């Protein structure tokens, strides 16, 4: 019996020894490819944290592209928090639960990757998904009122602009929805009550893109606000905490069928019963990261600490005090989270195999894969007398002479191209970019394979040697791409204003800020910015559109209020536009003169520039790579450079400046950095 069969058919839990991180993902991918059949092959892997979960899932997806990979992340908020999980996290959780509950015979082999925090939290029962879905095709009739009710019940939030998962907007015959399981929101165009066309659209520009023929909607949240769930919550809440007065914000919001920040932390009160992720995956093989058991102990301790802190605060709040009405009332931890005994039962009832990079004790059932951690070039990297690339060349040659296949994994296309140039400079020109993992078998003898894979550290297994970019250059730091802020997030800027401050509305001019109000529109509560104008006119700006407001430049609040609907503001805007046009004419004239001038030509020194760039620890973002390419193009154009690099703090402007300075110095020019 091979080791893949042994993993799938083992009757007892195994400790899988000799498996460094990275190799575990390769082994799981190979096991699924060799043993499992579509429709019957399902495995569960439990990672110790979210970073490891994402990395493991991405590695398996590369090694086994035919495997369906479902991730199930934990909530990104603390236990007993006052805030709800991120809508994107909730959407990913719901799409995984829905697919597991409704797709009994998947067309692909399936791997579910989760974390210890996620798997130890209870989830809605599988039967919740039986009737909680909505599907429609082009040409179908849609009852707008019923669709709106479905969305509101299932966790979607009505908004004027759809920008993130769980948002929906209705404007006449247009319905915008950002459903679970989609990377982009969908715009439904109605003709009467019939769906005429559906398209994806960009949430930033709001421009439509590809057409689609069908839309399928499932709940965006684990909390369902239908009549039965609301009634169940009210009863459980009163039984747990006693009679509730109207001023309890959570109880009041749920009673009215409204979403409330953090209501997910009372999840058990909304459902008849809860299950756990193991219930969705009966009898499937389970593997776990090394140290996952210790991570569970830390998780249980943290949950109990947070609960006790909330409970102590509630117990010490005087019953008649005003703060008692809105005091946090924590439910007992065993209602939402698995207890230590329940977790132990889960381990005993299922074949849970533990990966470890070390050797297993002889008294434990185990199998050994004989893998080992890859070579680290840290000593050469930190020794100024040695060259790390010369050490890399010697290592690759020695492994190839042993009959092994050598592959180097880079984090991005940019770093791969740079590494290829450096390898060529140091006598390793015989390398080949691999399109996918399957092409490794076609790698010529003596050639080094180059792949793009977020492998943190390399490993050796059999005749395979994988070297990670970090092994050569040190830790690579991947910047988190900052998503465009949703309009509601601008409310923090409004909070910096005080009533009486002057603000400027893009269309209506100078008004006075009076504060934030909640008003009801078509039966839905909306937070609005309250502005007053000359003559006492009032304007309510939804917080979703607060980006069209800005603070008035004068601090003394001495500006004159505009009249709502008047022409004075439009007149001032027209004059300003004329001044801008005049300024543009001047800029065009200056640009034309600059275009006629000649400048020095600076070209990147081959090899040396790539080595310099490789020393930066961060993986470049797409925008950063584009800016670097534009700067290099400017330097080689023979025209005076006229470029300003703008970007958020910490997103790589200094790195661009240093690269430019290096090119200029190598070209024989002086550089000043201020």
C-alpha positions in Angstrom: 0.0 0.0 0.0 1.4 3.4 -1.0 1.4 6.3 1.4 -1.5 8.0 -0.3 -3.7 5.0 0.2 -2.5 4.7 3.8 -3.5 8.3 4.5 -7.0 7.8 3.1 -7.8 4.4 4.5 -6.0 4.5 7.9 -8.2 3.1 10.7 -6.3 5.1 13.4 -5.0 8.6 13.6 -1.5 9.0 12.2 1.4 11.3 12.9 2.8 12.1 9.5 6.5 12.7 10.1 9.2 14.3 8.0 6.9 16.9 6.4 8.2 20.5 6.5 5.7 23.2 5.7 5.0 23.4 2.0 5.6 19.8 1.5 2.4 19.0 3.5 0.4 20.8 0.8 2.2 18.9 -2.0 1.4 15.6 -0.2 -2.3 16.4 0.2 -2.5 17.4 -3.4 -0.8 14.2 -4.6 -3.0 12.1 -2.3 -6.2 13.6 -3.7 -4.9 13.2 -7.3 -3.9 9.5 -6.8 -6.6 8.1 -4.6 -9.8 10.2 -4.7 -12.5 10.2 -7.3 -14.7 13.2 -8.2 -17.9 13.1 -6.3 -16.5 11.0 -3.5 -13.2 12.6 -2.5 -13.5 15.1 0.3 -10.8 16.0 2.8 -10.5 18.6 5.6 -7.3 20.4 6.6 -7.2 22.4 9.8 -4.5 25.2 9.9 -3.3 26.9 13.0 -4.2 30.4 11.8 -5.7 32.4 8.9 -2.3 33.1 7.2 -1.4 29.5 7.2 -4.9 28.6 5.9 -4.6 31.0 2.9 -1.1 29.9 2.1 -2.0 26.1 2.3 -5.0 26.6 0.1 -3.0 28.5 -2.5 -0.3 25.8 -2.6 -2.7 22.9 -3.0 -4.5 24.9 -5.8 -1.2 25.1 -7.6 -0.2 21.5 -7.1 -3.6 20.1 -7.9 -5.6 22.5 -10.1 -8.4 20.0 -10.6 -9.3 20.0 -6.9 -12.1 22.2 -5.7 -10.8 24.2 -2.7 -13.2 25.7 -0.2 -11.8 27.9 2.6 -13.7 28.4 5.8 -12.1 31.3 7.8 -12.8 32.3 11.3 -14.6 35.6 12.1 -12.1 38.5 12.0 -13.4 40.0 15.3 -12.7 39.0 18.9 -15.0 36.8 20.9 -17.7 38.8 22.6 -16.9 41.8 20.4 -19.3 44.7 19.6 -18.7 44.6 15.9 -19.8 42.1 13.2 -17.4 40.0 11.1 -16.2 41.5 7.9 -18.8 41.0 5.2 -16.2 39.4 2.9 -15.3 36.9 5.6 -19.0 36.1 6.2 -19.6 35.6 2.5 -16.7 33.1 2.3 -18.0 31.2 5.3 -21.6 31.0 3.9 -20.6 29.9 0.4 -18.6 27.0 1.9 -21.4 25.9 4.3 -23.9 26.2 1.5 -21.8 24.1 -0.9 -21.2 21.4 1.7 -24.8 21.3 2.7 -26.4 21.2 -0.7 -23.8 19.5 -3.0 -23.6 15.9 -2.0 -21.8 14.6 -5.1 -19.4 17.3 -6.3 -18.0 17.0 -9.8 -14.5 17.7 -8.5 -12.4 16.3 -5.7 -12.9 18.7 -2.8 -10.6 20.0 -0.1 -11.9 22.2 2.8 -9.3 24.3 4.5 -10.1 26.0 7.8 -8.5 27.2 11.0 -8.6 26.0 14.6 -10.5 29.2 15.5 -13.1 28.5 12.8 -13.6 24.8 13.4 -14.2 25.2 17.1 -17.0 27.7 16.6 -20.6 26.4 16.2 -22.4 27.1 12.9 -26.0 27.0 11.6 -27.3 23.5 11.0 -27.2 22.1 7.5 -31.0 22.1 7.1 -31.0 25.9 7.3 -29.9 26.0 3.6 -32.8 23.9 2.3 -35.1 26.8 1.3 -32.8 29.8 1.7 -31.8 30.4 -1.8 -32.9 32.5 -4.8 -32.1 31.9 -8.4 -33.2 33.8 -11.5 -32.3 33.8 -15.2 -32.6 36.4 -18.0 -36.3 36.5 -19.0 -37.6 35.5 -15.6 -40.1 37.6 -13.8 -39.1 39.1 -10.4 -41.3 40.3 -7.6 -39.3 43.3 -6.4 -41.0 43.3 -3.0 -40.3 39.6 -2.4 -36.7 39.9 -3.5 -36.1 42.9 -1.2 -37.6 41.0 1.7 -35.4 37.9 0.9 -32.3 40.1 0.9 -33.1 41.9 4.1 -33.9 38.6 5.9 -30.7 37.0 4.8 -28.2 39.6 6.0 -27.9 41.9 3.0 -27.8 45.6 3.7 -29.6 48.2 1.5 -27.3 50.9 0.4 -27.3 53.7 -2.1 -24.0 52.4 -3.6 -23.0 48.8 -3.8 -19.3 48.4 -2.9 -18.8 45.3 -0.8 -20.2 41.8 -0.2 -23.7 41.9 1.3 -24.7 45.3 -0.2 -27.7 45.8 -2.5 -29.4 48.8 -4.0 -32.6 49.4 -6.0 -32.9 52.4 -8.3 -36.0 52.2 -10.5 -35.5 49.2 -12.8 -31.9 48.6 -11.7 -31.0 46.2 -8.9 -27.4 46.1 -7.8 -26.3 43.1 -5.6 -22.9 41.9 -4.3 -23.7 38.2 -3.5 -21.6 35.6 -1.7 -19.2 33.6 -3.9 -18.7 36.4 -6.5 -15.6 38.6 -6.9 -17.7 41.4 -8.4 -21.2 42.8 -7.8 -24.1 42.1 -10.3 -26.4 44.6 -11.9 -29.9 43.4 -12.9 -31.7 45.5 -15.5 -35.5 45.0 -15.4 -38.1 45.7 -18.1 -41.2 46.0 -16.0 -40.8 43.0 -13.7 -38.9 40.9 -16.3 -35.1 40.5 -16.2 -33.8 41.9 -19.4 -30.1 41.7 -18.9 -27.6 41.0 -16.0 -24.0 42.1 -15.9 -21.1 42.2 -13.5 -19.9 45.8 -12.7 -16.9 47.5 -11.1 -17.8 48.7 -7.6 -15.4 51.6 -7.9 -16.3 53.0 -11.3 -19.8 51.5 -11.3 -19.2 50.6 -15.0 -20.8 47.4 -16.2 -18.8 44.6 -17.7 -19.5 40.9 -18.8 -23.0 39.7 -19.2 -24.2 36.7 -17.2 -27.3 34.5 -17.8 -28.1 33.4 -14.2 -27.8 34.7 -10.6 -27.9 32.6 -7.5 -28.3 34.2 -4.0 -27.7 32.6 -0.6 -27.6 34.2 2.8 -24.7 36.5 3.4 -24.8 36.1 7.2 -25.2 33.3 9.6 -28.0 35.3 11.3 -31.4 35.1 9.5 -33.9 37.8 10.5 -37.1 36.1 9.5 -40.1 36.0 11.9 -39.3 32.6 13.4 -35.7 33.6 14.1 -36.7 36.9 15.6 -39.2 35.2 17.9 -36.7 32.6 18.9 -34.1 35.2 19.7 -36.5 37.3 21.8 -37.5 34.3 23.9 -33.9 33.0 24.4 -32.6 36.5 25.2 -35.3 37.1 27.9 -34.8 33.6 29.4 -31.0 34.2 29.7 -31.0 37.9 30.8 -34.5 38.5 32.2 -37.0 41.1 31.1 -35.7 43.6 28.6 -36.6 47.3 28.4 -37.0 49.1 25.1 -33.6 50.9 25.4 -31.6 47.7 24.9 -30.2 48.5 21.4 -29.6 44.9 20.4 -33.0 43.6 21.5 -34.7 46.6 19.9 -33.0 46.2 16.5 -33.6 42.5 16.3 -37.3 42.9 17.3 -37.7 45.4 14.4 -35.9 43.1 12.0 -32.9 45.4 11.6 -29.2 44.4 11.5 -27.2 45.4 14.6 -23.5 45.6 14.8 -22.1 42.5 16.6 -25.4 40.6 16.7 -23.6 37.5 15.3 -22.1 36.9 18.8 -25.6 35.8 19.9 -25.9 33.4 17.0 -27.3 30.4 19.1 -30.4 32.5 20.0 -31.4 32.8 16.4 -31.3 29.1 15.6 -33.2 26.0 16.9 -29.9 24.2 17.0 -26.3 24.7 15.9 -23.8 22.2 14.5 -20.0 22.3 13.9 -18.0 21.9 10.7 -17.3 18.2 11.4 -21.1 17.6 11.1 -20.9 18.9 7.5 -18.1 16.5 6.7 -18.9 13.1 8.2 -16.3 10.4 7.8 -13.9 12.4 5.7 -10.1 12.2 6.4 -8.8 15.1 8.5 -5.3 16.5 8.6 -4.0 19.2 11.0 -1.0 21.5 11.1 1.7 20.9 13.7 1.0 22.9 16.9 -2.8 23.0 16.2 -3.6 21.3 19.5 -1.7 24.0 21.4 -3.5 26.7 19.3 -6.9 25.2 20.5 -5.8 25.5 24.2 -4.9 29.2 23.6 -8.2 29.8 21.9 -10.3 28.3 24.7 -8.3 30.4 27.3 -8.9 33.6 25.3 -12.6 32.9 24.9 -13.1 32.3 28.6 -11.1 35.5 29.4 -13.2 37.6 27.1 -16.4 36.1 28.5 -15.4 36.7 32.1 -14.4 40.3 31.4 -17.8 41.0 29.8 -19.6 39.2 32.6 -17.7 41.0 35.4 -18.6 44.3 33.7 -22.3 43.4 33.5 -22.4 42.2 37.1 -20.8 45.4 38.4 -23.2 47.6 36.5 -25.9 49.0 38.8 -29.3 47.7 37.8 -30.9 51.2 37.7 -28.0 53.0 35.9 -28.5 54.3 32.4 -25.5 52.3 31.2 -27.3 49.1 32.3 -29.7 49.5 29.4 -27.0 49.1 26.8 -24.6 46.9 28.8 -23.1 44.0 26.9 -24.9 40.8 27.9 -22.6 37.9 27.0 -24.0 34.4 26.4 -22.2 31.5 28.0 -19.2 30.4 25.8 -20.4 26.8 25.5 -23.4 27.9 23.5 -21.3 29.3 20.7 -18.0 27.5 21.0 -16.9 23.9 21.4 -15.8 22.9 24.9 -12.5 21.1 25.6 -14.5 17.9 26.1 -16.4 18.3 22.8 -13.1 19.0 21.0 -11.6 15.9 22.4 -14.6 13.8 21.4 -14.2 15.2 17.8 -10.6 14.1 17.8 -11.5 10.6 19.0 -14.5 10.1 16.7 -12.6 10.9 13.5 -9.3 9.9 11.9 -7.4 13.1 12.4 -3.8 13.0 11.1 -1.1 15.4 12.4 1.7 16.7 10.2 5.1 17.2 11.8 8.5 18.1 10.4 10.3 16.0 13.1 10.4 12.3 13.5 7.5 10.6 15.3 8.0 8.7 18.6 8.1 4.9 18.0 5.0 4.3 20.2 2.7 6.4 18.0 1.1 5.2 14.8 2.9 7.1 12.1 4.2 7.2 8.6 7.4 9.0 7.5 7.7 10.9 4.2 11.4 11.6 4.7 11.2 15.2 3.6 13.4 17.9 5.1 13.6 21.6 5.2 15.4 23.3 2.3 18.7 25.0 2.3 18.8 28.5 3.8 21.4 30.9 2.3 21.3 33.1 5.4 25.0 32.6 6.3 26.1 33.7 2.8 23.6 36.5 2.7 24.9 38.0 6.0 28.6 37.5 5.1 29.9 40.5 3.1 32.8 38.4 1.8 30.5 35.9 0.2 28.0 36.1 -2.7 24.7 34.5 -2.1 24.1 33.8 -5.8 27.5 32.0 -6.2 26.4 29.8 -3.2 23.1 29.2 -4.9 24.8 28.1 -8.1 27.0 25.6 -6.3 24.1 24.2 -4.4 21.9 23.8 -7.5 24.8 22.1 -9.4 25.4 19.7 -6.6 21.7 18.7 -6.4 21.5 18.3 -10.1 24.5 16.0 -10.1 22.7 13.8 -7.6 19.9 13.4 -10.2 17.5 15.8 -8.5 15.1 18.3 -10.1 15.7 21.8 -8.9 12.9 24.4 -8.8 13.0 28.0 -7.5 9.7 29.5 -6.3 9.2 33.3 -6.5 6.4 35.4 -5.0 5.5 37.4 -8.1 6.1 37.7 -11.8 8.3 40.7 -11.1 10.6 38.9 -8.7 10.7 35.9 -11.0 11.9 38.0 -13.9 14.5 39.8 -11.7 15.7 36.5 -10.3 16.0 35.0 -13.9 18.3 38.0 -14.9 20.4 37.5 -11.8 20.7 33.7 -12.3 21.9 34.4 -15.9 24.5 37.0 -14.6 25.9 34.3 -12.2 26.3 31.5 -14.7 22.9 29.9 -14.4 21.4 30.7 -17.8 20.0 27.2 -18.2 16.7 27.9 -16.5 13.1 27.6 -17.7 9.8 29.2 -16.6 7.3 26.5 -15.8 3.7 27.3 -16.9 2.2 24.9 -14.3 3.2 22.2 -11.9 2.5 19.4 -14.4 5.3 20.8 -16.6 8.0 19.8 -14.0 8.2 16.4 -15.7 9.2 18.1 -19.0 12.0 20.1 -17.3 15.2 19.3 -19.2 18.0 17.6 -17.4 20.3 20.2 -15.8 17.8 23.0 -16.1 16.4 25.0 -13.2 12.6 25.4 -13.1 11.1 28.8 -12.2 7.6 29.0 -10.8 5.4 31.6 -9.1 4.3 30.2 -5.8 3.9 31.8 -2.3 6.1 29.2 -0.7 7.7 30.6 2.5 10.5 28.1 2.8 11.8 25.4 0.4 12.0 21.7 1.0 13.6 18.5 -0.3 11.7 15.3 -1.0 13.0 12.4 -3.0 14.4 13.6 -6.3 12.7 17.0 -5.9 14.4 20.2 -4.5 12.3 23.3 -4.2 14.1 26.6 -3.2 11.9 29.5 -2.0 12.7 33.1 -2.8 12.9 33.8 0.9 15.6 31.1 1.4 17.8 33.1 -1.0 17.0 36.7 -0.2 15.5 36.7 3.3 12.0 37.3 4.4 9.7 38.7 1.7 7.0 41.1 3.0 3.8 41.1 1.0 1.9 44.4 1.4 -1.8 44.0 2.0 -3.6 45.7 -0.9 -5.7 48.4 0.5 -9.2 48.1 -0.7 -11.1 51.2 -1.8 -13.0 52.4 1.2 -16.7 52.0 1.4 -18.5 55.3 1.6 -19.8 54.5 5.2 -16.2 54.4 6.3 -16.0 58.1 5.8 -18.2 58.5 8.8 -15.1 58.7 10.9 -14.2 62.0 9.1 -17.7 63.3 9.9 -17.1 62.4 13.5 -14.2 64.9 13.5 -16.6 67.7 12.8 -18.6 69.5 15.5 -22.1 71.0 15.0 -21.7 74.5 13.6 -18.7 73.7 11.4 -18.9 74.7 7.8 -18.7 72.1 5.0 -18.8 72.2 1.2 -21.2 70.1 -0.7 -20.0 69.3 -4.3 -23.3 70.4 -5.8 -24.9 72.8 -3.3 -22.0 74.7 -1.9 -21.3 75.9 1.6 -23.6 74.6 4.4 -23.5 74.2 8.1 -23.0 70.8 9.7 -25.6 70.0 12.3 -24.8 66.4 13.2 -25.7 62.9 12.2 -29.3 61.7 12.2 -31.0 58.4 11.5 -34.1 58.8 9.3 -36.5 56.2 7.9 -36.8 56.0 4.1 -39.2 53.4 2.6 -39.2 51.5 5.8 -35.4 51.3 6.1 -33.3 53.2 8.6 -30.5 55.4 7.0 -27.8 57.3 8.7 -27.5 60.8 7.2 -25.4 64.0 7.6 -27.7 66.9 8.5 -26.8 70.2 6.8 -28.5 73.6 6.9 -28.3 76.3 4.3 -29.1 80.0 4.0 -32.8 80.6 4.8 -33.0 77.6 7.1 -33.2 75.0 4.2 -32.2 71.5 5.3 -30.3 68.8 3.3 -29.8 65.2 4.5 -26.8 63.5 2.9 -26.7 59.7 3.3 -23.4 58.6 4.8 -22.9 56.4 1.8 -22.4 59.6 -0.2 -20.3 61.5 2.4 -17.3 61.7 0.0 -19.1 64.6 -1.8 -18.6 66.7 1.4 -15.4 68.4 2.5 -14.5 70.6 5.4 -14.6 74.3 4.6 -11.1 75.7 4.4 -11.6 78.6 6.9 -11.3 77.6 10.5 -13.3 80.6 11.8 -16.7 79.5 10.4 -17.1 83.0 9.0 -18.0 81.9 5.5 -21.3 82.8 4.0 -23.9 80.0 3.6 -25.1 79.3 0.1 -28.8 79.1 -0.7 -30.0 75.6 -1.4 -30.9 75.5 -5.1 -29.4 79.0 -5.7 -27.1 80.0 -8.5 -24.3 81.7 -6.5 -22.4 78.4 -5.9 -22.7 77.4 -9.5 -21.4 80.8 -10.6 -18.3 80.4 -8.4 -17.8 76.9 -9.7 -17.9 78.3 -13.3 -15.3 81.0 -12.5 -13.1 78.4 -10.9 -13.4 76.1 -13.9 -12.3 79.0 -16.1 -9.2 79.6 -13.9 -8.5 75.9 -14.2 -8.7 76.0 -18.0 -6.3 79.0 -18.0 -3.9 77.1 -15.8 -4.2 74.1 -18.1 -3.2 76.2 -21.1 -0.1 77.4 -19.2 0.8 73.8 -18.2 0.4 72.7 -21.9 2.7 75.5 -23.0 5.4 74.5 -20.4 5.0 70.9 -21.4 5.5 71.7 -25.0 8.7 73.6 -24.3 10.0 70.7 -22.1 9.2 68.2 -24.9 11.6 70.1 -27.2 14.5 69.9 -24.8 17.0 67.0 -24.8 17.9 65.1 -21.7 20.5 62.5 -20.6 19.8 58.9 -21.4 20.2 56.5 -18.4 19.8 52.7 -18.9 19.7 50.1 -16.1 23.0 48.2 -15.8 22.2 44.6 -16.6 22.5 42.2 -13.7 23.7 44.7 -11.2 20.4 46.6 -11.1 18.5 43.3 -10.6 20.8 42.3 -7.7 20.2 45.7 -6.1 16.4 45.4 -6.4 16.4 41.9 -5.0 17.6 43.3 -1.7 14.3 45.0 -1.0 12.2 42.8 1.3 8.8 43.8 0.0 7.0 42.1 -3.0 6.1 44.9 -5.4 2.4 45.8 -5.9 1.1 46.1 -9.5 0.9 49.9 -9.2 4.5 50.0 -7.9 5.8 47.9 -10.7 4.0 50.1 -13.2 5.5 53.2 -11.6 9.0 51.7 -11.6 8.6 50.8 -15.3 7.4 54.3 -16.1 10.4 55.9 -14.3 12.9 53.6 -16.2 11.2 54.5 -19.4 11.5 58.2 -18.6 15.2 57.8 -17.8 15.8 56.1 -21.1 13.7 58.4 -23.2 16.2 61.2 -23.7 13.7 63.8 -22.4 13.7 65.7 -19.1 11.7 63.8 -16.5 8.5 65.3 -15.3 6.8 62.7 -13.0 5.3 62.8 -9.5 4.9 59.5 -7.6 2.0 59.5 -5.2 0.9 56.8 -2.9 -0.3 55.9 0.6 2.1 55.8 3.5 4.1 52.6 3.5 3.3 51.5 0.0 6.8 51.8 -1.6 7.4 55.4 -2.8 10.9 55.5 -1.1 11.8 52.2 -2.8 11.0 53.7 -6.2 13.2 56.7 -5.3 16.1 54.5 -4.2 15.9 52.5 -7.4 15.9 55.7 -9.5 18.8 57.1 -7.5 20.8 53.8 -8.1 20.2 54.1 -11.8 21.3 57.7 -11.9 24.4 57.1 -9.8 25.4 54.1 -12.0 24.9 56.4 -15.0 27.5 58.8 -13.6 25.1 61.5 -12.2 24.8 63.0 -8.7 21.6 62.4 -6.7 20.1 64.3 -3.8 17.4 62.7 -1.6 15.7 65.3 0.6 
